Amino acid sequence: MNTPAWYWRRASLRVKLIVSVFIMTMPLVGMLLYNNYYAIHVVRGQVADSYKNTLNLYTDQSDSQLDDIDSYMRTVAGTGYDLLSLSQEEADGEYYSAKIYLFNKLSKDINLYDPITSFFAYTDHRQDFLTVSKKNASDIKGNDIIEKYLIEYIRSELFSKGGSSYVWKYVQIDQVNYLVDIVRAGDTYLGALINTEEMVTPLRSLQIGEEGEVLLANTQGEPISNSKLVSEYGIELQQKVNEYYISGTKKKFLVVGALSNRGDFSLNVLIPDHYILAKLPYLQSIVWFITIAAFLFIPIGLYAMRQSVLVPLYRLLRTMKKVREGDWSSRVELSNTSGEFQLMGGAFNAMMSEVERLRVNVYEEQLNKQKEELQRLQLQVNPHFFLNTLNIIYNLAKIKNYDLILDMTMSLIEYFRFMFRSNTSFVPLKDELEHTRNYLKIQNLRFPEKLKWTIHSPEYLLDVPIPPLVIQSFVENSIKHAVTLDEPLIIEVQIEFLIEEHGSRMKISIRDTGPGFKSDILEKLQAGRSVENERGEHTGIWNVERRLRLLYGEVASIVYDNDQDTFGARVEMIIPTNPGLEETR
């Protein structure tokens, strides 16, 4: 069997309703969230493509300018005599004339190239350093830190050589970021220095929001122009900038970049994500409103469904449980619910009223049958003893023992007076014991010196009601099966009071010194099976058991046993001391 399917079929109605609501609403919420994500992704992509095109265009222009500067320097170093003369002139006068000529040429040509900050030249054998800067740029002449750094940089030969396209290298001098390009002619070097801020200044006018930023980054993902956002918001500058991405810890930024083809750097723009998404606030508001409303209204809907469906069902189930436990007067109240449940509740209450009426009729009929059967069982005892007493009187009359006939007659009068009112369900214990004594007196006249008895009962139990003839029937059974002419038969009747968890009980013990129950008879009695005599008639023991079962149900009990050490047959009956309470119980 498929376990999930089995669990779903056996799950409660509450679980099924909750799962069904979530199954119906979750796809809608998921679709809204996906549409929101998709719209954001589309907007970001469009914005990124727009800025990507702008950056590519500007990067191409910058690369073209850098390429022009590099071509100019290579022309000065290779085709003209301007730079080579510095390395070849031996005389001081000719050297300084060539240096002045180069200075004037660079000073005139530097204004032709917008991004450049300074030209510089260095003659190694004379250890002479020349600097030419724009008039509107910060002059690096006289800056010993920059001059010293460039000389060390030239001597280390870290600059690009040969035909590499990445001729512009990033350097940082005195906490300022530069791009540098150097060409060589003999032992004289010509270089150009560009402040990276000059590279990004034209892009400051881009619409990237108040918190946006344009910057240059090296191949290690480090900013090489002024940047506050990278360190403040933990933005990562990836080396591969072919695709846009979102980065930042405290705030999210859209990072778009373009690689330069003439240097080891990239141009990047950081756009605040909220600035991008500010163009679709209406759509986002609707999506989030629907999403939040869905999660808020799901519990409200479940509560309304619970009140309209589950609560009436639980009321009906609780009432059915009470009925199953025996409370047949329980009714379900469904007046403030839907019409369908009101109809169901009315039908259930009408059905229970009819069932209760039929049950009362059946119960009363059963009581009447039990009373009739009880009276019939009690009357079955009377003819058995009546025949025995007539036989005793007949024998006494034959021997003309008139005194014993008088005693027998008086005992019989008391005996039959009790019998004539014994068709009641209960009699006081003292009346049952007195009736048993009269019976024993009659039997003592029949078996002189062969029958002895003792009856013990507490005084406070004498008024306890018990079924009539229950003690006398077992005493009669002992005399019938245990009296012999060899040894006297001793019968003992002992009454005791018991306190148990479910109420007070009375134990009636009847013992004799006879041979006890036969093994087959004892096995049947202990197994609760009926015992019949040789004519197929039920014995007095069966009559007593039947009456106790009708009067007490399962509350009363009878135990049969043989005690070979002290007595023969032993019978113990335990019955309630308050039969009316037990019947109510």
C-alpha positions as CSV (number, residue, x, y, z in Angstrom):
1,M,0.0,0.0,0.0
2,N,1.2,3.5,-0.8
3,T,2.0,5.1,2.5
4,P,1.3,8.8,1.6
5,A,-2.0,7.9,0.0
6,W,-2.9,5.7,3.0
7,Y,-2.0,8.6,5.4
8,W,-4.0,11.1,3.4
9,R,-7.1,8.9,3.5
10,R,-6.8,8.3,7.3
11,A,-5.9,12.0,8.1
12,S,-8.3,14.1,10.0
13,L,-10.7,16.5,8.3
14,R,-8.8,19.4,9.9
15,V,-5.5,18.3,8.2
16,K,-7.2,17.8,4.9
17,L,-8.8,21.3,5.0
18,I,-5.5,23.0,5.9
19,V,-3.6,21.2,3.3
20,S,-6.2,21.8,0.7
21,V,-6.2,25.6,1.4
22,F,-2.4,25.7,1.1
23,I,-2.6,23.7,-2.1
24,M,-5.0,26.2,-3.6
25,T,-3.2,29.4,-2.4
26,M,0.5,28.5,-2.6
27,P,0.6,28.2,-6.4
28,L,-0.9,31.7,-6.7
29,V,1.5,33.2,-4.1
30,G,4.4,31.4,-5.8
31,M,3.4,32.7,-9.2
32,L,3.2,36.3,-7.8
33,L,6.6,36.0,-6.2
34,Y,8.0,34.5,-9.3
35,N,6.5,37.3,-11.4
36,N,7.9,39.9,-9.0
37,Y,11.3,38.3,-9.2
38,Y,11.1,38.0,-13.0
39,A,10.1,41.7,-13.3
40,I,13.0,42.8,-11.1
41,H,15.3,40.6,-13.1
42,V,14.1,42.1,-16.4
43,V,14.4,45.6,-15.1
44,R,17.9,45.0,-13.8
45,G,18.9,43.4,-17.1
46,Q,17.6,46.3,-19.1
47,V,19.3,48.8,-16.8
48,A,22.5,46.8,-16.9
49,D,22.4,46.5,-20.7
50,S,21.9,50.3,-20.9
51,Y,24.8,51.1,-18.7
52,K,26.9,48.3,-20.3
53,N,26.5,49.9,-23.7
54,T,27.5,53.3,-22.2
55,L,30.5,51.9,-20.5
56,N,31.6,50.0,-23.6
57,L,31.3,53.2,-25.7
58,Y,33.3,55.2,-23.2
59,T,35.9,52.4,-22.7
60,D,36.4,52.3,-26.5
61,Q,36.9,56.0,-26.6
62,S,39.3,55.9,-23.6
63,D,41.2,53.0,-25.3
64,S,41.4,55.0,-28.5
65,Q,42.8,58.0,-26.6
66,L,45.3,55.7,-24.7
67,D,46.3,54.2,-28.0
68,D,46.8,57.6,-29.5
69,I,49.1,58.6,-26.6
70,D,51.0,55.4,-26.9
71,S,51.4,55.8,-30.6
72,Y,52.6,59.4,-30.2
73,M,55.2,58.3,-27.7
74,R,56.4,55.5,-29.9
75,T,56.7,57.9,-32.8
76,V,58.7,60.3,-30.7
77,A,61.0,57.5,-29.5
78,G,61.4,55.6,-32.8
79,T,61.0,57.8,-35.9
80,G,62.3,61.1,-34.7
81,Y,65.6,62.4,-33.3
82,D,63.9,64.0,-30.4
83,L,64.3,61.2,-27.7
84,L,67.2,59.3,-29.2
85,S,69.4,62.5,-29.2
86,L,69.2,62.6,-25.4
87,S,70.9,59.2,-25.2
88,Q,73.5,60.0,-27.9
89,E,74.6,63.5,-27.1
90,E,77.9,63.5,-25.2
91,A,78.5,67.2,-24.8
92,D,76.5,69.1,-22.2
93,G,75.5,71.9,-24.5
94,E,74.1,69.6,-27.2
95,Y,72.4,67.5,-24.5
96,Y,70.6,70.4,-22.9
97,S,69.7,71.8,-26.4
98,A,68.1,68.4,-27.2
99,K,66.4,68.4,-23.8
100,I,64.9,71.9,-24.3
101,Y,63.7,70.9,-27.7
102,L,62.0,67.8,-26.3
103,F,60.5,69.8,-23.4
104,N,59.0,72.3,-25.8
105,K,57.6,69.6,-28.1
106,L,56.0,67.7,-25.2
107,S,54.6,70.9,-23.7
108,K,53.0,71.8,-27.0
109,D,51.6,68.3,-27.8
110,I,50.4,67.4,-24.3
111,N,47.3,69.5,-24.8
112,L,46.3,67.4,-27.7
113,Y,45.5,64.5,-25.4
114,D,42.7,65.1,-22.8
115,P,43.2,62.3,-20.2
116,I,47.0,62.7,-19.9
117,T,48.3,64.3,-16.7
118,S,52.1,64.5,-17.4
119,F,54.8,63.5,-19.8
120,F,58.2,62.5,-18.3
121,A,61.6,61.5,-19.7
122,Y,64.5,59.9,-18.0
123,T,68.1,59.6,-19.3
124,D,69.8,56.7,-17.5
125,H,73.5,57.5,-18.1
126,R,73.0,61.1,-16.9
127,Q,70.3,60.2,-14.4
128,D,68.3,63.2,-15.5
129,F,64.5,63.3,-15.1
130,L,62.3,65.6,-17.1
131,T,58.6,66.3,-16.4
132,V,56.0,68.1,-18.6
133,S,52.5,68.7,-17.1
134,K,49.3,70.4,-18.3
135,K,48.8,73.9,-17.0
136,N,45.4,72.9,-15.4
137,A,46.9,69.7,-13.9
138,S,48.9,69.3,-10.7
139,D,52.5,69.5,-11.7
140,I,54.6,66.6,-10.5
141,K,57.8,68.5,-11.1
142,G,59.7,68.8,-7.9
143,N,57.7,66.0,-6.3
144,D,60.6,63.8,-5.1
145,I,58.3,60.9,-4.2
146,I,56.8,60.6,-7.7
147,E,60.2,61.2,-9.4
148,K,61.9,58.6,-7.2
149,Y,59.1,56.1,-7.8
150,L,59.1,56.5,-11.6
151,I,62.9,56.1,-11.7
152,E,62.7,52.9,-9.7
153,Y,59.8,51.7,-11.8
154,I,61.8,52.3,-15.0
155,R,64.9,50.5,-13.7
156,S,62.8,47.5,-12.6
157,E,61.5,47.3,-16.1
158,L,58.0,46.4,-15.0
159,F,56.5,48.4,-17.8
160,S,55.1,46.7,-20.9
161,K,57.5,45.8,-23.7
162,G,57.2,44.4,-27.1
163,G,53.8,44.1,-28.9
164,S,51.6,43.6,-25.9
165,S,48.2,45.4,-26.2
166,Y,48.0,46.1,-22.4
167,V,50.7,48.8,-22.4
168,W,49.1,50.9,-19.7
169,K,49.8,49.7,-16.2
170,Y,48.3,50.7,-12.9
171,V,50.6,52.2,-10.2
172,Q,49.9,54.0,-6.9
173,I,52.3,56.8,-6.0
174,D,51.9,58.8,-2.8
175,Q,48.3,57.5,-2.2
176,V,47.3,58.6,-5.7
177,N,46.3,56.2,-8.5
178,Y,47.8,56.5,-11.9
179,L,48.0,54.7,-15.3
180,V,51.5,54.7,-16.7
181,D,52.9,53.9,-20.2
182,I,56.7,53.9,-21.0
183,V,58.7,53.6,-24.3
184,R,62.4,53.3,-24.6
185,A,65.0,54.8,-27.1
186,G,68.5,53.8,-26.2
187,D,69.0,54.5,-22.5
188,T,66.4,57.2,-22.5
189,Y,62.8,56.5,-21.5
190,L,59.7,58.5,-22.4
191,G,56.5,58.0,-20.3
192,A,53.0,59.3,-19.8
193,L,51.2,59.5,-16.5
194,I,47.4,59.6,-16.2
195,N,45.5,60.2,-13.0
196,T,42.7,57.7,-12.8
197,E,40.3,60.3,-11.6
198,E,40.7,62.0,-15.0
199,M,39.4,58.7,-16.6
200,V,36.1,58.6,-14.7
201,T,35.4,62.3,-14.5
202,P,33.4,62.4,-17.8
203,L,31.1,59.6,-16.4
204,R,30.2,61.4,-13.2
205,S,27.2,62.9,-15.1
206,L,25.6,59.5,-15.5
207,Q,22.2,59.0,-13.9
208,I,23.1,56.4,-11.3
209,G,21.3,57.8,-8.3
210,E,22.6,59.9,-5.4
211,E,24.4,57.0,-3.9
212,G,25.8,55.6,-7.2
213,E,29.4,55.7,-8.2
214,V,31.8,55.3,-11.2
215,L,35.3,53.9,-10.6
216,L,38.2,52.0,-12.1
217,A,39.3,48.6,-10.8
218,N,42.4,46.6,-11.4
219,T,42.6,43.0,-12.3
220,Q,42.6,42.0,-8.6
221,G,39.2,43.5,-8.1
222,E,40.5,46.5,-6.2
223,P,39.4,50.1,-6.8
224,I,42.1,52.3,-8.4
225,S,40.1,55.5,-8.3
226,N,38.4,57.2,-5.4
227,S,35.6,55.0,-4.0
228,K,33.6,55.2,-0.7
229,L,31.0,52.6,-1.5
230,V,33.3,49.5,-2.0
231,S,34.7,49.5,1.6
232,E,31.6,50.9,3.3
233,Y,29.1,48.4,1.8
234,G,31.4,45.5,1.2
235,I,31.0,45.5,-2.6
236,E,32.9,42.9,-4.6
237,L,34.5,43.9,-7.8
238,Q,34.9,40.7,-9.9
239,Q,37.6,40.4,-12.4
240,K,35.2,39.0,-15.0
241,V,32.8,41.9,-15.7
242,N,31.1,40.4,-18.8
243,E,27.8,40.0,-16.9
244,Y,26.2,42.2,-14.3
245,Y,25.6,41.1,-10.7
246,I,24.3,42.3,-7.4
247,S,26.7,42.9,-4.5
248,G,26.8,44.6,-1.1
249,T,26.1,43.8,2.5
250,K,24.3,46.7,4.1
251,K,22.8,47.8,0.7
252,K,22.6,46.1,-2.6
253,F,24.2,47.6,-5.7
254,L,24.0,46.6,-9.4
255,V,27.6,46.2,-10.6
256,V,28.2,46.8,-14.3
257,G,31.7,46.8,-15.8
258,A,33.7,47.0,-19.0
259,L,37.3,45.8,-19.6
260,S,39.9,48.0,-21.2
261,N,41.8,46.6,-24.2
262,R,44.8,48.9,-23.6
263,G,45.4,48.5,-19.9
264,D,45.0,46.1,-17.0
265,F,42.0,47.8,-15.6
266,S,38.2,47.9,-16.0
267,L,35.6,50.7,-15.8
268,N,32.8,49.9,-13.3
269,V,29.6,51.6,-12.3
270,L,27.8,50.9,-9.0
271,I,24.0,51.6,-9.2
272,P,21.9,51.4,-6.0
273,D,19.4,48.6,-6.4
274,H,16.6,50.6,-4.9
275,Y,17.2,53.3,-7.5
276,I,16.7,50.7,-10.2
277,L,13.6,49.2,-8.6
278,A,12.1,52.7,-7.9
279,K,10.9,52.6,-11.5
280,L,8.4,49.8,-10.7
281,P,7.1,50.6,-7.2
282,Y,3.4,50.1,-8.2
283,L,4.0,46.5,-9.4
284,Q,6.1,45.6,-6.4
285,S,3.6,47.1,-4.0
286,I,0.8,45.1,-5.5
287,V,2.8,41.9,-5.5
288,W,3.9,42.2,-1.9
289,F,0.4,43.4,-0.8
290,I,-1.2,40.3,-2.4
291,T,1.5,38.0,-0.9
292,I,1.2,39.4,2.6
293,A,-2.6,39.5,2.4
294,A,-2.6,35.9,1.3
295,F,-0.6,34.8,4.3
296,L,-2.8,37.0,6.6
297,F,-6.1,35.8,5.2
298,I,-5.1,32.1,5.1
299,P,-5.4,31.8,8.9
300,I,-8.6,34.0,8.8
301,G,-10.1,31.7,6.2
302,L,-9.0,28.6,8.1
303,Y,-10.6,30.0,11.2
304,A,-13.8,30.8,9.4
305,M,-13.8,27.3,7.9
306,R,-13.2,25.8,11.3
307,Q,-16.1,27.7,12.8
308,S,-18.5,26.9,10.0
309,V,-17.5,23.3,9.3
310,L,-15.2,21.7,11.9
311,V,-16.9,23.0,15.1
312,P,-20.3,21.6,14.2
313,L,-18.7,18.3,13.2
314,Y,-16.8,18.2,16.5
315,R,-20.0,18.9,18.4
316,L,-21.7,16.0,16.6
317,L,-18.7,13.8,17.2
318,R,-18.6,14.6,20.9
319,T,-22.3,13.9,21.2
320,M,-21.9,10.6,19.4
321,K,-19.0,9.7,21.7
322,K,-21.2,10.4,24.8
323,V,-23.9,8.1,23.3
324,R,-21.3,5.4,22.7
325,E,-20.3,5.7,26.3
326,G,-23.9,5.2,27.5
327,D,-25.3,8.7,27.8
328,W,-28.4,8.2,25.6
329,S,-29.9,11.5,26.7
330,S,-27.2,13.6,24.9
331,R,-28.3,15.9,22.1
332,V,-26.3,18.0,19.7
333,E,-26.8,21.8,19.5
334,L,-26.4,23.1,15.9
335,S,-28.8,26.0,15.8
336,N,-26.2,28.7,15.0
337,T,-24.6,26.9,12.1
338,S,-25.3,26.4,8.4
339,G,-28.7,25.0,7.3
340,E,-27.1,21.7,6.3
341,F,-25.7,21.1,9.7
342,Q,-29.0,22.2,11.3
343,L,-30.8,19.6,9.2
344,M,-28.2,17.0,10.2
345,G,-28.4,17.9,13.9
346,G,-32.2,17.8,13.8
347,A,-32.2,14.4,12.2
348,F,-29.6,13.1,14.7
349,N,-31.6,14.4,17.7
350,A,-34.8,13.0,16.3
351,M,-33.1,9.6,15.7
352,M,-31.7,9.6,19.3
353,S,-35.1,10.4,20.8
354,E,-36.6,7.5,18.9
355,V,-33.7,5.2,19.9
356,E,-34.0,6.3,23.5
357,R,-37.8,5.7,23.5
358,L,-37.3,2.2,22.0
359,R,-34.5,1.5,24.4
360,V,-36.7,2.4,27.4
361,N,-39.4,0.1,26.1
362,V,-37.0,-2.7,25.5
363,Y,-35.4,-2.1,28.9
364,E,-38.8,-2.2,30.7
365,E,-39.7,-5.4,28.8
366,Q,-36.4,-7.0,29.8
367,L,-37.1,-6.0,33.5
368,N,-40.5,-7.6,33.3
369,K,-39.1,-10.7,31.8
370,Q,-36.4,-10.8,34.5
371,K,-38.9,-10.4,37.3
372,E,-41.1,-13.2,35.8
373,E,-38.0,-15.4,35.4
374,L,-36.9,-14.6,39.0
375,Q,-40.2,-15.5,40.4
376,R,-40.3,-18.7,38.4
377,L,-36.8,-19.7,39.6
378,Q,-37.8,-19.1,43.2
379,L,-41.0,-21.1,42.8
380,Q,-38.9,-24.0,41.3
381,V,-37.3,-24.4,44.7
382,N,-40.5,-24.7,46.7
383,P,-41.9,-28.1,45.2
384,H,-38.6,-29.8,45.8
385,F,-38.6,-29.1,49.5
386,F,-42.3,-29.5,49.9
387,L,-42.1,-33.2,48.8
388,N,-39.3,-33.8,51.2
389,T,-41.2,-32.4,54.2
390,L,-44.3,-34.4,53.3
391,N,-42.2,-37.5,53.3
392,I,-40.8,-36.6,56.8
393,I,-44.3,-36.0,58.3
394,Y,-45.5,-39.3,56.8
395,N,-42.6,-41.2,58.4
396,L,-43.2,-39.5,61.8
397,A,-46.9,-40.4,61.6
398,K,-46.1,-44.1,61.0
399,I,-44.1,-44.3,64.2
400,K,-46.7,-42.1,66.1
401,N,-44.1,-39.7,67.4
402,Y,-46.6,-36.8,68.0
403,D,-44.1,-34.6,69.8
404,L,-41.8,-34.5,66.8
405,I,-44.8,-34.1,64.6
406,L,-45.7,-30.9,66.5
407,D,-42.1,-29.6,66.3
408,M,-42.0,-30.5,62.6
409,T,-45.3,-28.8,62.0
410,M,-44.2,-25.6,63.8
411,S,-41.0,-25.5,61.8
412,L,-42.9,-26.1,58.6
413,I,-45.3,-23.2,59.5
414,E,-42.4,-20.8,59.8
415,Y,-40.7,-22.2,56.8
416,F,-43.7,-21.9,54.5
417,R,-44.6,-18.5,55.9
418,F,-41.2,-17.4,54.6
419,M,-41.7,-19.2,51.3
420,F,-45.1,-17.6,50.7
421,R,-43.4,-14.1,50.7
422,S,-40.2,-15.2,49.0
423,N,-41.4,-14.1,45.6
424,T,-39.9,-10.7,46.4
425,S,-36.5,-9.9,44.9
426,F,-34.8,-9.2,48.3
427,V,-35.3,-10.1,52.0
428,P,-33.3,-9.0,55.1
429,L,-30.3,-11.2,55.8
430,K,-31.7,-12.0,59.3
431,D,-34.9,-13.5,57.7
432,E,-32.8,-15.6,55.3
433,L,-30.7,-16.9,58.2
434,E,-33.8,-17.6,60.3
435,H,-35.3,-19.5,57.4
436,T,-32.1,-21.5,57.0
437,R,-32.2,-22.4,60.7
438,N,-35.8,-23.6,60.4
439,Y,-34.8,-25.7,57.4
440,L,-31.9,-27.2,59.4
441,K,-34.2,-28.0,62.3
442,I,-36.5,-29.8,59.9
443,Q,-33.6,-31.7,58.5
444,N,-32.3,-32.4,62.0
445,L,-35.5,-34.2,62.8
446,R,-35.0,-36.2,59.7
447,F,-31.4,-37.0,60.5
448,P,-31.1,-37.1,64.3
449,E,-27.5,-36.8,65.6
450,K,-26.2,-36.8,62.0
451,L,-26.4,-33.1,61.4
452,K,-24.7,-30.1,63.1
453,W,-24.5,-26.5,62.0
454,T,-23.1,-23.1,63.0
455,I,-24.2,-19.7,61.6
456,H,-22.2,-16.6,62.3
457,S,-23.0,-13.1,61.2
458,P,-22.2,-9.5,62.5
459,E,-25.2,-7.7,63.9
460,Y,-24.7,-4.7,61.6
461,L,-25.3,-6.9,58.6
462,L,-28.6,-8.5,59.6
463,D,-30.6,-5.8,57.9
464,V,-28.7,-6.0,54.6
465,P,-31.0,-7.1,51.7
466,I,-30.1,-10.3,49.9
467,P,-31.9,-12.5,47.4
468,P,-34.1,-15.1,49.2
469,L,-33.1,-18.8,49.4
470,V,-29.5,-18.2,48.2
471,I,-28.1,-19.5,51.6
472,Q,-30.8,-22.1,52.2
473,S,-30.3,-23.6,48.6
474,F,-26.6,-24.3,49.2
475,V,-27.3,-25.7,52.7
476,E,-30.0,-27.9,51.2
477,N,-27.5,-29.0,48.5
478,S,-24.9,-30.0,51.2
479,I,-27.5,-32.1,53.1
480,K,-28.7,-33.7,49.9
481,H,-25.2,-34.8,48.8
482,A,-23.1,-35.0,52.0
483,V,-25.3,-36.5,54.8
484,T,-24.3,-40.1,55.6
485,L,-25.1,-42.6,58.4
486,D,-21.5,-43.0,59.2
487,E,-20.3,-39.7,60.5
488,P,-22.1,-36.5,61.4
489,L,-22.2,-33.7,58.8
490,I,-21.1,-30.3,60.0
491,I,-22.3,-27.2,58.1
492,E,-20.8,-23.8,58.7
493,V,-22.3,-20.5,57.4
494,Q,-20.0,-17.4,57.9
495,I,-21.0,-13.8,56.9
496,E,-18.2,-11.2,56.5
497,F,-18.1,-7.5,55.5
498,L,-15.7,-6.4,52.8
499,I,-14.6,-2.9,51.7
500,E,-13.4,-2.7,48.1
501,E,-12.5,0.1,45.6
502,H,-15.9,0.1,43.9
503,G,-18.1,-0.1,47.1
504,S,-18.9,-2.3,50.1
505,R,-19.4,-6.1,49.6
506,M,-20.6,-9.0,51.7
507,K,-19.0,-12.4,51.6
508,I,-21.1,-15.4,52.4
509,S,-19.1,-18.6,53.0
510,I,-20.9,-22.1,53.2
511,R,-18.7,-25.1,54.1
512,D,-19.4,-28.7,55.0
513,T,-17.4,-31.7,56.1
514,G,-18.8,-34.0,53.4
515,P,-16.8,-35.6,50.5
516,G,-16.9,-32.3,48.5
517,F,-17.7,-31.7,44.9
518,K,-17.0,-34.4,42.4
519,S,-14.2,-33.5,40.1
520,D,-16.3,-33.3,36.9
521,I,-19.0,-31.3,38.7
522,L,-16.4,-28.9,40.2
523,E,-14.8,-28.4,36.8
524,K,-18.2,-27.4,35.3
525,L,-19.0,-25.1,38.2
526,Q,-15.6,-23.4,38.1
527,A,-16.0,-23.0,34.3
528,G,-19.4,-21.4,34.7
529,R,-21.3,-24.2,32.9
530,S,-24.7,-25.4,33.9
531,V,-25.0,-28.6,36.0
532,E,-27.9,-30.9,35.5
533,N,-29.1,-33.9,37.6
534,E,-29.6,-37.4,36.2
535,R,-33.0,-36.5,34.9
536,G,-31.6,-33.6,32.9
537,E,-33.1,-31.0,35.4
538,H,-31.1,-27.9,36.5
539,T,-30.0,-28.1,40.1
540,G,-30.5,-25.6,42.9
541,I,-27.0,-24.2,42.3
542,W,-28.0,-23.2,38.8
543,N,-31.1,-21.5,40.1
544,V,-29.0,-19.4,42.6
545,E,-26.5,-18.4,39.9
546,R,-29.2,-17.4,37.5
547,R,-31.0,-15.3,40.1
548,L,-27.8,-13.5,41.2
549,R,-27.0,-12.8,37.5
550,L,-30.4,-11.3,37.0
551,L,-30.3,-9.2,40.1
552,Y,-26.6,-8.0,40.2
553,G,-25.2,-8.7,36.7
554,E,-21.4,-9.0,36.8
555,V,-21.1,-7.4,40.2
556,A,-21.8,-10.6,42.2
557,S,-19.6,-13.7,42.0
558,I,-19.6,-17.3,43.3
559,V,-16.5,-19.4,43.9
560,Y,-16.6,-23.2,44.3
561,D,-13.8,-25.3,45.8
562,N,-13.0,-28.4,47.9
563,D,-11.0,-28.1,51.1
564,Q,-9.8,-31.5,52.2
565,D,-8.0,-30.4,55.3
566,T,-10.9,-28.9,57.2
567,F,-14.1,-29.1,55.3
568,G,-15.4,-30.8,52.2
569,A,-17.3,-28.5,49.7
570,R,-16.7,-24.7,50.0
571,V,-18.9,-22.0,48.4
572,E,-18.2,-18.3,48.6
573,M,-20.6,-15.7,47.4
574,I,-19.7,-12.0,47.2
575,I,-22.6,-9.7,46.7
576,P,-23.1,-5.9,47.2
577,T,-24.5,-4.6,50.4
578,N,-26.5,-2.0,48.6
579,P,-28.2,-3.7,45.6
580,G,-30.2,-0.5,44.7
581,L,-26.9,1.5,44.3
582,E,-25.4,-1.3,42.2
583,E,-28.4,-1.3,40.0
584,T,-28.1,2.4,39.5
585,R,-24.4,2.1,38.9
